[in-house]
Amino acid sequence: MKITLSTVCLSLVLMAGMAWAEHPGVATNHRDAIQKAMMTHIKEIASHNANGMYPVFDPHSKTVVQLKLKEFHNSVEIMGRATPYFVSCADFTAEDGTLYDLDFLVSSKYAVVATLVHAKNGKKTDYAIP
């Protein structure tokens, strides 16, 4: 059986593409830089807010809620084929005690470009990143 260099390269590209796009935690070697970007973003936005909290639009209640960072999750995923983003989560609490799990979309330049509500009190929010 003859294996060509192009066959090996194609196999590696396909395997890497599947792992990056579908396997949570593959990008953990980037986790520190991603979470540093998230922390910088959260602190900057909160510093411009009069109450020092992080505001986010809640698609369930259709309101902007004020949140306080509780903790970062350990996992990092890569989502999106048209424009890939690192996606990492963090837990927040609202002033009324509601628990929010937020997803942060982080660019390859380690900058937060969007924040999405992943779950509210454990109830997940569906969204897609093409």
C-alpha positions as CSV (number, residue, x, y, z in Angstrom):
1,M,0.0,0.0,0.0
2,K,1.5,3.3,-1.1
3,I,0.7,6.4,1.1
4,T,1.4,9.7,-0.5
5,L,2.4,12.9,1.2
6,S,-0.8,14.5,0.0
7,T,-2.9,11.7,1.5
8,V,-1.2,12.2,4.9
9,C,-1.6,16.0,4.8
10,L,-5.3,15.7,3.8
11,S,-5.9,13.3,6.7
12,L,-4.2,15.5,9.2
13,V,-6.2,18.6,8.0
14,L,-9.5,16.8,8.2
15,M,-8.8,15.4,11.6
16,A,-7.6,18.7,13.0
17,G,-10.7,20.5,11.5
18,M,-13.0,18.0,13.1
19,A,-11.3,18.3,16.5
20,W,-11.2,22.1,16.5
21,A,-14.8,22.5,15.4
22,E,-16.5,19.7,17.4
23,H,-14.4,18.8,20.4
24,P,-14.8,20.9,23.5
25,G,-11.6,21.7,25.3
26,V,-9.3,21.2,22.4
27,A,-8.3,24.9,22.6
28,T,-7.3,24.8,26.3
29,N,-3.7,25.7,25.4
30,H,-5.2,29.1,24.6
31,R,-7.3,29.3,27.7
32,D,-5.1,31.6,29.8
33,A,-5.0,34.2,27.0
34,I,-8.7,33.9,26.2
35,Q,-9.7,34.2,29.9
36,K,-7.4,37.2,30.3
37,A,-9.1,38.8,27.4
38,M,-12.5,38.0,29.0
39,M,-11.5,39.5,32.3
40,T,-10.1,42.6,30.7
41,H,-13.3,43.1,28.7
42,I,-15.6,42.5,31.8
43,K,-13.6,44.9,33.9
44,E,-13.5,47.6,31.2
45,I,-17.3,47.4,30.6
46,A,-18.1,47.3,34.3
47,S,-15.9,50.3,34.9
48,H,-18.0,52.4,32.5
49,N,-21.2,51.3,34.2
50,A,-22.3,53.5,37.2
51,N,-23.0,50.5,39.4
52,G,-19.8,48.6,38.5
53,M,-21.7,45.6,37.1
54,Y,-21.5,43.9,33.7
55,P,-24.6,44.6,31.7
56,V,-26.0,42.0,29.2
57,F,-29.1,41.6,27.2
58,D,-31.3,38.7,28.5
59,P,-33.2,37.2,25.6
60,H,-35.6,35.5,27.9
61,S,-36.8,38.6,29.7
62,K,-36.0,41.0,26.8
63,T,-34.2,43.3,29.3
64,V,-30.7,44.4,30.1
65,V,-29.6,42.8,33.4
66,Q,-26.7,43.8,35.6
67,L,-24.3,41.0,36.5
68,K,-21.4,40.2,38.7
69,L,-18.7,37.7,37.7
70,K,-18.8,34.5,39.8
71,E,-16.2,32.2,38.0
72,F,-14.8,31.2,34.7
73,H,-15.4,27.7,33.2
74,N,-12.3,25.7,32.3
75,S,-13.4,24.7,28.8
76,V,-12.7,26.4,25.5
77,E,-14.3,25.5,22.2
78,I,-13.9,26.8,18.7
79,M,-17.1,27.6,16.9
80,G,-18.0,29.0,13.5
81,R,-16.9,28.1,10.1
82,A,-17.3,31.4,8.3
83,T,-15.5,33.3,11.1
84,P,-14.1,31.0,13.8
85,Y,-14.1,32.2,17.4
86,F,-12.8,30.8,20.6
87,V,-15.8,30.4,22.9
88,S,-15.4,30.2,26.7
89,C,-18.0,30.5,29.4
90,A,-18.3,32.2,32.8
91,D,-20.9,32.2,35.5
92,F,-22.5,35.5,36.7
93,T,-25.1,36.4,39.3
94,A,-27.8,39.0,38.8
95,E,-28.8,41.4,41.6
96,D,-31.8,39.2,42.3
97,G,-29.7,36.1,42.6
98,T,-30.5,34.7,39.1
99,L,-27.5,32.6,37.7
100,Y,-26.4,33.4,34.2
101,D,-23.9,31.3,32.2
102,L,-22.5,33.6,29.5
103,D,-20.5,32.6,26.4
104,F,-17.8,35.0,25.3
105,L,-16.8,35.0,21.6
106,V,-13.0,35.7,21.5
107,S,-11.2,36.5,18.3
108,S,-7.9,34.9,17.3
109,K,-6.3,38.2,18.4
110,Y,-7.6,37.5,21.9
111,A,-10.3,40.2,22.0
112,V,-13.9,39.7,23.1
113,V,-16.2,40.4,20.2
114,A,-19.6,39.3,21.6
115,T,-21.3,38.1,24.7
116,L,-24.2,35.7,24.6
117,V,-26.5,34.2,27.3
118,H,-25.8,30.5,27.2
119,A,-28.1,29.6,30.1
120,K,-30.3,31.3,32.7
121,N,-30.8,29.3,35.9
122,G,-29.7,26.2,34.0
123,K,-32.1,26.7,31.1
124,K,-30.1,26.9,27.9
125,T,-30.5,29.4,25.2
126,D,-30.1,28.1,21.6
127,Y,-28.0,30.0,19.2
128,A,-25.8,29.2,16.2
129,I,-22.5,30.6,14.9
130,P,-22.3,29.9,11.2
